[in-house]
Amino acid sequence: MTSTDSATEPSAKPAPAGDGVRRRRNRRWGRAAAVCAGALALLFIGTRLSLLPGLGGLLGEETHDRSGPAVLKSIQDLDRYEAAAGNFQVVVDLEKDTKFVPDAIRGTRTLYVGAGTVSAYVDLGRVTSGGVTVDKERTTAEIRLPHAVLGKPSLDPDRSYAVSKQRGLLDRLGDFFSDNPGSEQAVNKLAAHHIGDAAKESGLTRRAEKNTTAMLRGLLGSLGFERVTVHYGTAGS
């Protein structure tokens, strides 16, 4: 009697546990890549549509002003007579470097055009009790006023702009995580400083005193004064 051995097929080996995890991870990354590609495609299509006539508003940007009402904090009475104002413009080239670090890694350079005005005024509130002398006939007046002074420079945001700004890698990352990326506060202050220095050399205060004298002569002349003399500076100045 012969016996035959039954042949048994080898059972399939179970897949390693790591293969399933990798497949699920690859599927997640694939879906994320597809979402990113779709977002980029929509952005590209929206940019192209905005260039076509009549379709610019389809995917265009909208601006909503949700600012609250302005609140009056205080009122200040002014006794000054602003007699002249100068318009100035300055090109600011501000560079910040870090020692022993290449500019491509850490450093900024900003080219900025700052435009603003500086006013010159005479403080009429500083006129003393003896600063105005009138003769008995009220035809001649002599007035002594303080010298004209310059106000603070005021930058015009509509005429001020950054021409170029170069930033290192670390500075770009800092702007990305900052609440106020690309702040131009430093160049604004520097532009105002240079404009103030230029105003001091411009003769603006002399122009303001000349205009103030003309204003007072015209005003007192309409009241019947025939001769009006204006002096600037306190006694002994």
Helices and strands as residue ranges (DSSP letters): H 17-50, E 80-97, E 107-123, G 124-126, E 132-134, E 140-145, E 149-150, E 154-155, E 161-167, H 169-177, H 185-200, H 204-222, E 227-232
